[in-house]
Amino acid sequence: MKLLSTFKLGALDMPNRMVMAPMTRNRAPQAVPTEMMATYYAQRASAGLIITEATQVTPQGQGYPATPGIHTEEQIEGWKQITDAVHAAGGRIFLQLWHVGRISHSSFHGGELPVAPSAIRPDGQGFTANGEMVPFETPRALKTDEVVGVIEQFRHGAACARKAGFDGVEVHGANGYLLDQFLQSGTNNRTDRYGGSLENRMRLMLEVTDAVIHEWGRDRVGVRLSPGGSFNDMHDDNPHETWGALAERLSIRNLAYVHVIENEISDGTTASALVRERYDGTLVVCGGYDRESGEEALQNGRADLIGYARYFLANPDLPERFERNAPLNEWDESTFYGGGAEGYIDYPKLSEVPA
């Protein structure tokens, strides 16, 4: 089974081609990782690669309650107990670097508005700092010198991740968060060097990626994209041109991987097919794959690695279960976001299931 075959990912040797995808779990009070999080990730160390939940690189980048950060010494120490636990269990772990941009609320920022490429309010509702759902606010457009500061925030987060003992980092350029907001025409109407033309709209994503590469080296950096995704009220006038061009720019950087969230583009082309055509490196695909469809994607060459989210959430020993074609635990959606140990570290492994 190709899913269970080894793979050389940059500088890492993966025992299988199954990636634990990033999943926000809202269990980091005061944005500091906890001992319980170390248990959670270590339980899932048999994944070929773990990519952590999205982790804000600055307080300005937070938009959900109890999400972890990677910009203070306390957070570095919190993450270090997690990387130590994963490595002791034989695993490999990348940190996902994040800035939510406009998908935030002033309650997270002492009354200051969230920031974005342009002052365009997203439709829908978001969270306040106390967990209440309210309509999104109209964000404040970042000044040009502040955009340059965002690059430094990502670089600093990448440097902190190195101190915390991670094996690499993933730049979060997907799902309608800040880098995606700069990329897509529907959320960027700037007239400076970070807006207008496609080259300008790609600039922040690429400059952030280059800054992170400078900290880590090319073979320790991945980038996550969501071509065609509408989450967080996103749209682009020409998705084929936008993500095709970006895929080409990322390809020449010889990254560890590009990680694509599967969507269908307007004419029926899939996100993974669009990127695969223009990107020559390792491709991770995620979104709706199970044991059979993941194996098929590998066999057909549509992907090199398969990301699994909820399956890993509910099955800490997912590779073993796939190998044995064993029954899977069912996930409990009511415990996905926030809470304690229940629905987090209490899903049983096969060896813990009564015969």
C-alpha beads as a LAMMPS data file, in Angstrom:
LAMMPS data file: protein, C-alpha beads

355 atoms
354 bonds

1 atom types
1 bond types

-500.0 500.0 xlo xhi
-500.0 500.0 ylo yhi
-500.0 500.0 zlo zhi

Masses

1 110.0

Atoms # bond

1 1 1 0.000 0.000 0.000
2 1 1 1.584 3.251 -1.136
3 1 1 0.065 5.223 1.744
4 1 1 2.215 3.162 4.092
5 1 1 5.420 3.388 2.055
6 1 1 8.381 5.495 3.150
7 1 1 9.017 8.953 1.692
8 1 1 11.934 11.367 1.730
9 1 1 10.562 14.819 2.574
10 1 1 13.362 17.319 2.277
11 1 1 15.671 16.490 5.166
12 1 1 13.197 14.119 6.816
13 1 1 12.615 10.396 6.392
14 1 1 8.893 9.671 6.694
15 1 1 7.805 6.121 7.616
16 1 1 4.545 6.582 5.695
17 1 1 2.853 9.096 3.393
18 1 1 0.121 10.069 5.847
19 1 1 0.230 13.648 7.125
20 1 1 -1.686 14.790 10.184
21 1 1 -3.239 17.999 8.870
22 1 1 -3.493 21.219 10.912
23 1 1 -6.586 21.344 13.115
24 1 1 -7.558 24.232 15.376
25 1 1 -8.533 22.781 18.769
26 1 1 -8.745 25.924 20.996
27 1 1 -7.051 24.390 24.001
28 1 1 -4.222 26.865 24.655
29 1 1 -5.345 29.300 27.389
30 1 1 -3.612 32.692 27.161
31 1 1 -2.189 31.444 23.835
32 1 1 0.366 29.227 25.607
33 1 1 0.697 25.512 24.664
34 1 1 -0.027 23.062 27.466
35 1 1 1.052 19.661 28.752
36 1 1 -2.246 18.198 27.535
37 1 1 -1.401 19.361 24.024
38 1 1 1.903 17.474 24.318
39 1 1 -0.044 14.301 25.091
40 1 1 -2.361 14.894 22.139
41 1 1 0.414 15.318 19.583
42 1 1 2.610 12.544 20.989
43 1 1 -0.323 10.106 20.744
44 1 1 -0.338 10.744 16.978
45 1 1 3.425 10.490 16.403
46 1 1 3.048 7.517 14.037
47 1 1 1.931 9.966 11.325
48 1 1 4.536 10.379 8.610
49 1 1 4.455 14.072 9.510
50 1 1 2.427 16.094 12.016
51 1 1 1.562 19.673 11.086
52 1 1 0.375 21.551 14.148
53 1 1 -2.729 23.616 14.547
54 1 1 -2.460 27.142 13.160
55 1 1 -0.277 29.258 15.452
56 1 1 -0.293 33.054 15.419
57 1 1 3.054 34.792 14.889
58 1 1 1.896 37.984 16.631
59 1 1 -0.913 38.982 19.022
60 1 1 -2.351 40.964 16.096
61 1 1 -2.711 37.667 14.230
62 1 1 -5.112 36.016 16.689
63 1 1 -8.774 35.668 15.812
64 1 1 -10.087 32.747 17.870
65 1 1 -10.131 32.016 21.602
66 1 1 -7.379 29.838 23.110
67 1 1 -5.283 29.413 19.965
68 1 1 -1.527 29.110 20.590
69 1 1 1.110 31.634 19.628
70 1 1 4.775 31.430 18.670
71 1 1 6.204 34.849 19.521
72 1 1 7.121 34.801 23.254
73 1 1 9.583 32.847 25.370
74 1 1 6.710 31.315 27.355
75 1 1 5.147 30.013 24.139
76 1 1 8.490 28.633 22.955
77 1 1 8.826 26.692 26.207
78 1 1 5.246 25.463 25.897
79 1 1 5.882 24.188 22.378
80 1 1 9.212 22.639 23.411
81 1 1 7.451 20.176 25.703
82 1 1 5.347 19.181 22.680
83 1 1 8.232 18.703 20.249
84 1 1 10.158 16.773 22.911
85 1 1 7.174 14.468 23.453
86 1 1 6.633 13.884 19.730
87 1 1 10.309 13.174 19.104
88 1 1 10.473 10.822 22.087
89 1 1 7.585 8.906 20.499
90 1 1 9.480 8.705 17.180
91 1 1 7.543 11.397 15.333
92 1 1 8.238 14.398 13.100
93 1 1 6.461 17.729 13.552
94 1 1 6.179 21.040 11.656
95 1 1 4.631 24.197 13.112
96 1 1 2.039 26.076 11.048
97 1 1 2.689 29.854 11.063
98 1 1 -0.478 31.981 10.999
99 1 1 -1.900 35.490 10.889
100 1 1 -5.691 35.695 10.596
101 1 1 -5.845 39.271 9.277
102 1 1 -9.442 40.471 9.035
103 1 1 -10.890 37.233 10.504
104 1 1 -10.635 38.638 14.000
105 1 1 -12.352 41.074 16.359
106 1 1 -11.312 44.201 18.207
107 1 1 -11.816 42.408 21.547
108 1 1 -8.615 40.464 20.853
109 1 1 -6.661 43.683 20.298
110 1 1 -7.547 46.063 23.110
111 1 1 -10.300 47.675 21.061
112 1 1 -8.189 48.167 17.924
113 1 1 -9.676 46.907 14.674
114 1 1 -8.344 43.785 12.953
115 1 1 -5.978 44.438 10.055
116 1 1 -6.195 43.418 6.409
117 1 1 -4.863 44.373 2.980
118 1 1 -7.961 46.523 2.418
119 1 1 -10.855 47.797 4.509
120 1 1 -13.317 45.202 3.195
121 1 1 -15.610 43.606 5.749
122 1 1 -16.152 39.862 5.326
123 1 1 -19.711 38.580 5.331
124 1 1 -20.650 36.336 8.214
125 1 1 -19.764 36.103 11.884
126 1 1 -16.580 35.598 13.843
127 1 1 -15.535 35.101 17.435
128 1 1 -14.880 37.646 20.142
129 1 1 -12.163 37.024 22.711
130 1 1 -14.747 35.561 25.119
131 1 1 -16.096 33.150 22.499
132 1 1 -19.252 35.030 21.496
133 1 1 -20.242 34.954 17.814
134 1 1 -20.822 38.424 16.327
135 1 1 -20.812 39.954 12.831
136 1 1 -17.355 40.637 11.441
137 1 1 -16.030 44.185 11.726
138 1 1 -14.639 46.256 8.881
139 1 1 -10.865 45.854 9.212
140 1 1 -8.214 48.537 9.021
141 1 1 -6.005 48.455 5.925
142 1 1 -2.345 47.956 6.759
143 1 1 0.045 50.743 5.744
144 1 1 2.904 49.737 3.471
145 1 1 5.503 49.852 6.233
146 1 1 3.229 47.704 8.395
147 1 1 3.051 45.089 5.632
148 1 1 6.844 44.895 5.737
149 1 1 6.463 44.378 9.490
150 1 1 4.257 41.345 8.846
151 1 1 7.165 39.690 7.029
152 1 1 9.300 40.196 10.139
153 1 1 6.542 38.723 12.315
154 1 1 6.533 35.538 10.252
155 1 1 10.339 35.419 10.257
156 1 1 10.408 35.842 14.030
157 1 1 7.766 33.130 14.432
158 1 1 9.870 30.810 12.282
159 1 1 12.929 31.554 14.416
160 1 1 10.932 30.857 17.580
161 1 1 9.777 27.543 16.092
162 1 1 13.400 26.555 15.597
163 1 1 14.127 27.351 19.259
164 1 1 11.116 25.236 20.232
165 1 1 12.600 22.172 18.542
166 1 1 10.361 21.742 15.510
167 1 1 11.520 19.860 12.418
168 1 1 10.264 22.600 10.103
169 1 1 7.437 25.059 9.527
170 1 1 4.441 25.530 7.257
171 1 1 3.401 29.011 6.090
172 1 1 -0.396 29.305 6.290
173 1 1 -1.416 30.925 3.019
174 1 1 -4.914 29.438 2.864
175 1 1 -8.500 29.658 4.138
176 1 1 -9.032 33.388 3.851
177 1 1 -6.395 34.453 6.380
178 1 1 -3.975 37.338 5.937
179 1 1 -1.630 36.029 3.230
180 1 1 -4.585 34.663 1.272
181 1 1 -6.338 38.025 1.678
182 1 1 -3.397 39.773 0.017
183 1 1 -3.309 37.190 -2.777
184 1 1 -6.948 37.215 -3.876
185 1 1 -8.454 40.048 -5.891
186 1 1 -11.712 39.990 -3.932
187 1 1 -9.987 41.104 -0.724
188 1 1 -7.141 43.249 -2.036
189 1 1 -7.797 46.589 -3.700
190 1 1 -4.533 48.228 -2.678
191 1 1 -2.638 50.601 -4.951
192 1 1 0.871 50.169 -3.481
193 1 1 3.432 47.446 -4.268
194 1 1 1.290 44.882 -2.431
195 1 1 -1.865 45.321 -4.507
196 1 1 -3.266 45.758 -7.978
197 1 1 -1.429 43.432 -10.359
198 1 1 -1.119 39.714 -9.735
199 1 1 2.629 40.154 -9.233
200 1 1 1.927 42.656 -6.469
201 1 1 -0.775 40.532 -4.854
202 1 1 1.582 37.540 -4.712
203 1 1 4.367 39.633 -3.238
204 1 1 3.593 39.255 0.479
205 1 1 3.107 35.484 0.270
206 1 1 6.442 35.104 -1.518
207 1 1 8.356 37.561 0.673
208 1 1 7.097 35.812 3.793
209 1 1 8.071 32.441 2.326
210 1 1 11.540 33.728 1.469
211 1 1 12.008 35.144 4.985
212 1 1 11.034 31.804 6.506
213 1 1 13.348 29.954 4.116
214 1 1 16.160 32.219 5.307
215 1 1 15.542 30.995 8.854
216 1 1 15.071 27.305 8.082
217 1 1 16.414 26.367 4.654
218 1 1 14.258 25.348 1.708
219 1 1 13.866 21.695 2.658
220 1 1 12.291 22.547 6.036
221 1 1 9.539 24.871 4.769
222 1 1 6.084 24.097 3.392
223 1 1 3.277 26.407 2.220
224 1 1 -0.446 25.741 2.506
225 1 1 -2.897 26.992 -0.150
226 1 1 -6.647 26.695 -0.778
227 1 1 -7.227 27.451 -4.491
228 1 1 -10.881 28.097 -5.221
229 1 1 -11.912 28.008 -1.562
230 1 1 -14.660 30.382 -0.406
231 1 1 -14.210 29.953 3.359
232 1 1 -14.126 33.301 5.194
233 1 1 -15.880 35.039 2.286
234 1 1 -13.071 34.671 -0.236
235 1 1 -13.096 34.913 -4.020
236 1 1 -10.721 35.699 -6.853
237 1 1 -11.557 36.991 -10.312
238 1 1 -9.216 34.571 -12.083
239 1 1 -8.330 31.597 -9.867
240 1 1 -6.534 29.673 -12.623
241 1 1 -4.187 32.564 -13.321
242 1 1 -3.668 33.443 -9.650
243 1 1 -2.830 30.005 -8.293
244 1 1 -1.111 28.846 -11.438
245 1 1 1.319 31.746 -11.247
246 1 1 1.820 31.284 -7.512
247 1 1 2.484 27.566 -7.974
248 1 1 5.208 28.401 -10.504
249 1 1 6.841 30.903 -8.128
250 1 1 6.786 28.384 -5.297
251 1 1 8.129 25.636 -7.540
252 1 1 11.379 27.480 -8.230
253 1 1 11.952 27.836 -4.474
254 1 1 12.434 24.058 -4.019
255 1 1 10.359 23.883 -0.849
256 1 1 9.822 20.796 1.253
257 1 1 6.227 20.748 -0.065
258 1 1 3.127 22.655 -1.051
259 1 1 0.003 21.625 0.861
260 1 1 -3.279 22.051 -1.037
261 1 1 -6.766 21.960 0.440
262 1 1 -8.913 20.214 -2.130
263 1 1 -11.629 22.320 -3.738
264 1 1 -13.298 22.382 -7.128
265 1 1 -12.417 25.433 -9.212
266 1 1 -15.160 27.091 -11.253
267 1 1 -14.817 24.943 -14.378
268 1 1 -14.550 21.628 -12.511
269 1 1 -10.760 21.563 -12.280
270 1 1 -9.644 20.488 -8.822
271 1 1 -7.301 22.581 -6.723
272 1 1 -4.735 19.787 -6.602
273 1 1 -4.787 19.342 -10.405
274 1 1 -4.304 23.074 -10.944
275 1 1 -1.290 23.205 -8.630
276 1 1 0.134 19.869 -9.799
277 1 1 0.304 21.153 -13.367
278 1 1 2.478 24.137 -12.407
279 1 1 4.357 22.935 -9.299
280 1 1 7.207 20.441 -9.650
281 1 1 7.864 19.614 -5.988
282 1 1 6.269 17.428 -3.342
283 1 1 2.504 17.935 -3.198
284 1 1 0.387 17.245 -0.111
285 1 1 -3.374 17.158 -0.674
286 1 1 -5.998 17.274 2.048
287 1 1 -9.769 17.452 2.208
288 1 1 -12.240 14.580 2.216
289 1 1 -9.753 11.772 1.592
290 1 1 -10.181 8.366 3.221
291 1 1 -8.074 5.193 3.044
292 1 1 -9.163 4.225 -0.465
293 1 1 -9.292 7.641 -2.102
294 1 1 -5.977 8.621 -0.552
295 1 1 -4.333 5.494 -1.923
296 1 1 -5.857 6.137 -5.350
297 1 1 -4.521 9.712 -5.408
298 1 1 -1.019 8.420 -4.688
299 1 1 -1.219 5.613 -7.222
300 1 1 -2.436 7.984 -9.943
301 1 1 0.270 10.539 -9.206
302 1 1 -2.145 13.309 -8.229
303 1 1 -0.313 13.715 -4.932
304 1 1 2.809 12.575 -3.100
305 1 1 1.388 12.754 0.436
306 1 1 -2.160 12.721 1.816
307 1 1 -3.331 14.928 4.676
308 1 1 -5.894 13.628 7.152
309 1 1 -7.581 15.819 9.752
310 1 1 -10.645 14.370 11.497
311 1 1 -9.452 10.795 10.941
312 1 1 -6.276 11.584 12.912
313 1 1 -8.270 13.559 15.473
314 1 1 -10.320 10.474 16.343
315 1 1 -7.703 7.790 15.622
316 1 1 -4.308 8.455 17.183
317 1 1 -2.967 5.251 15.593
318 1 1 -4.414 5.911 12.136
319 1 1 -1.510 4.389 10.133
320 1 1 -1.868 1.100 12.013
321 1 1 -5.616 1.099 11.466
322 1 1 -5.138 1.705 7.738
323 1 1 -2.516 -1.023 7.543
324 1 1 -4.839 -3.537 9.202
325 1 1 -7.959 -2.106 7.534
326 1 1 -9.357 -1.948 11.056
327 1 1 -12.513 -0.119 12.157
328 1 1 -12.101 3.583 12.895
329 1 1 -13.231 5.551 15.922
330 1 1 -16.010 8.020 15.192
331 1 1 -15.233 11.641 15.951
332 1 1 -17.342 13.810 18.248
333 1 1 -17.845 17.207 16.624
334 1 1 -19.099 18.751 19.871
335 1 1 -15.559 18.478 21.289
336 1 1 -13.644 19.755 18.251
337 1 1 -13.164 23.327 19.457
338 1 1 -12.299 23.958 23.080
339 1 1 -12.849 21.946 26.220
340 1 1 -10.642 19.516 28.083
341 1 1 -9.430 15.966 27.699
342 1 1 -12.740 14.583 26.433
343 1 1 -12.682 14.301 22.654
344 1 1 -9.033 15.303 22.687
345 1 1 -6.738 12.760 24.329
346 1 1 -9.251 10.019 25.210
347 1 1 -9.763 8.434 21.757
348 1 1 -8.548 4.843 22.136
349 1 1 -5.855 3.120 20.108
350 1 1 -6.561 -0.345 18.710
351 1 1 -4.614 -1.898 21.567
352 1 1 -6.942 -0.158 24.016
353 1 1 -10.190 -1.311 22.388
354 1 1 -11.816 -4.294 24.177
355 1 1 -11.698 -7.476 22.104

Bonds

1 1 1 2
2 1 2 3
3 1 3 4
4 1 4 5
5 1 5 6
6 1 6 7
7 1 7 8
8 1 8 9
9 1 9 10
10 1 10 11
11 1 11 12
12 1 12 13
13 1 13 14
14 1 14 15
15 1 15 16
16 1 16 17
17 1 17 18
18 1 18 19
19 1 19 20
20 1 20 21
21 1 21 22
22 1 22 23
23 1 23 24
24 1 24 25
25 1 25 26
26 1 26 27
27 1 27 28
28 1 28 29
29 1 29 30
30 1 30 31
31 1 31 32
32 1 32 33
33 1 33 34
34 1 34 35
35 1 35 36
36 1 36 37
37 1 37 38
38 1 38 39
39 1 39 40
40 1 40 41
41 1 41 42
42 1 42 43
43 1 43 44
44 1 44 45
45 1 45 46
46 1 46 47
47 1 47 48
48 1 48 49
49 1 49 50
50 1 50 51
51 1 51 52
52 1 52 53
53 1 53 54
54 1 54 55
55 1 55 56
56 1 56 57
57 1 57 58
58 1 58 59
59 1 59 60
60 1 60 61
61 1 61 62
62 1 62 63
63 1 63 64
64 1 64 65
65 1 65 66
66 1 66 67
67 1 67 68
68 1 68 69
69 1 69 70
70 1 70 71
71 1 71 72
72 1 72 73
73 1 73 74
74 1 74 75
75 1 75 76
76 1 76 77
77 1 77 78
78 1 78 79
79 1 79 80
80 1 80 81
81 1 81 82
82 1 82 83
83 1 83 84
84 1 84 85
85 1 85 86
86 1 86 87
87 1 87 88
88 1 88 89
89 1 89 90
90 1 90 91
91 1 91 92
92 1 92 93
93 1 93 94
94 1 94 95
95 1 95 96
96 1 96 97
97 1 97 98
98 1 98 99
99 1 99 100
100 1 100 101
101 1 101 102
102 1 102 103
103 1 103 104
104 1 104 105
105 1 105 106
106 1 106 107
107 1 107 108
108 1 108 109
109 1 109 110
110 1 110 111
111 1 111 112
112 1 112 113
113 1 113 114
114 1 114 115
115 1 115 116
116 1 116 117
117 1 117 118
118 1 118 119
119 1 119 120
120 1 120 121
121 1 121 122
122 1 122 123
123 1 123 124
124 1 124 125
125 1 125 126
126 1 126 127
127 1 127 128
128 1 128 129
129 1 129 130
130 1 130 131
131 1 131 132
132 1 132 133
133 1 133 134
134 1 134 135
135 1 135 136
136 1 136 137
137 1 137 138
138 1 138 139
139 1 139 140
140 1 140 141
141 1 141 142
142 1 142 143
143 1 143 144
144 1 144 145
145 1 145 146
146 1 146 147
147 1 147 148
148 1 148 149
149 1 149 150
150 1 150 151
151 1 151 152
152 1 152 153
153 1 153 154
154 1 154 155
155 1 155 156
156 1 156 157
157 1 157 158
158 1 158 159
159 1 159 160
160 1 160 161
161 1 161 162
162 1 162 163
163 1 163 164
164 1 164 165
165 1 165 166
166 1 166 167
167 1 167 168
168 1 168 169
169 1 169 170
170 1 170 171
171 1 171 172
172 1 172 173
173 1 173 174
174 1 174 175
175 1 175 176
176 1 176 177
177 1 177 178
178 1 178 179
179 1 179 180
180 1 180 181
181 1 181 182
182 1 182 183
183 1 183 184
184 1 184 185
185 1 185 186
186 1 186 187
187 1 187 188
188 1 188 189
189 1 189 190
190 1 190 191
191 1 191 192
192 1 192 193
193 1 193 194
194 1 194 195
195 1 195 196
196 1 196 197
197 1 197 198
198 1 198 199
199 1 199 200
200 1 200 201
201 1 201 202
202 1 202 203
203 1 203 204
204 1 204 205
205 1 205 206
206 1 206 207
207 1 207 208
208 1 208 209
209 1 209 210
210 1 210 211
211 1 211 212
212 1 212 213
213 1 213 214
214 1 214 215
215 1 215 216
216 1 216 217
217 1 217 218
218 1 218 219
219 1 219 220
220 1 220 221
221 1 221 222
222 1 222 223
223 1 223 224
224 1 224 225
225 1 225 226
226 1 226 227
227 1 227 228
228 1 228 229
229 1 229 230
230 1 230 231
231 1 231 232
232 1 232 233
233 1 233 234
234 1 234 235
235 1 235 236
236 1 236 237
237 1 237 238
238 1 238 239
239 1 239 240
240 1 240 241
241 1 241 242
242 1 242 243
243 1 243 244
244 1 244 245
245 1 245 246
246 1 246 247
247 1 247 248
248 1 248 249
249 1 249 250
250 1 250 251
251 1 251 252
252 1 252 253
253 1 253 254
254 1 254 255
255 1 255 256
256 1 256 257
257 1 257 258
258 1 258 259
259 1 259 260
260 1 260 261
261 1 261 262
262 1 262 263
263 1 263 264
264 1 264 265
265 1 265 266
266 1 266 267
267 1 267 268
268 1 268 269
269 1 269 270
270 1 270 271
271 1 271 272
272 1 272 273
273 1 273 274
274 1 274 275
275 1 275 276
276 1 276 277
277 1 277 278
278 1 278 279
279 1 279 280
280 1 280 281
281 1 281 282
282 1 282 283
283 1 283 284
284 1 284 285
285 1 285 286
286 1 286 287
287 1 287 288
288 1 288 289
289 1 289 290
290 1 290 291
291 1 291 292
292 1 292 293
293 1 293 294
294 1 294 295
295 1 295 296
296 1 296 297
297 1 297 298
298 1 298 299
299 1 299 300
300 1 300 301
301 1 301 302
302 1 302 303
303 1 303 304
304 1 304 305
305 1 305 306
306 1 306 307
307 1 307 308
308 1 308 309
309 1 309 310
310 1 310 311
311 1 311 312
312 1 312 313
313 1 313 314
314 1 314 315
315 1 315 316
316 1 316 317
317 1 317 318
318 1 318 319
319 1 319 320
320 1 320 321
321 1 321 322
322 1 322 323
323 1 323 324
324 1 324 325
325 1 325 326
326 1 326 327
327 1 327 328
328 1 328 329
329 1 329 330
330 1 330 331
331 1 331 332
332 1 332 333
333 1 333 334
334 1 334 335
335 1 335 336
336 1 336 337
337 1 337 338
338 1 338 339
339 1 339 340
340 1 340 341
341 1 341 342
342 1 342 343
343 1 343 344
344 1 344 345
345 1 345 346
346 1 346 347
347 1 347 348
348 1 348 349
349 1 349 350
350 1 350 351
351 1 351 352
352 1 352 353
353 1 353 354
354 1 354 355
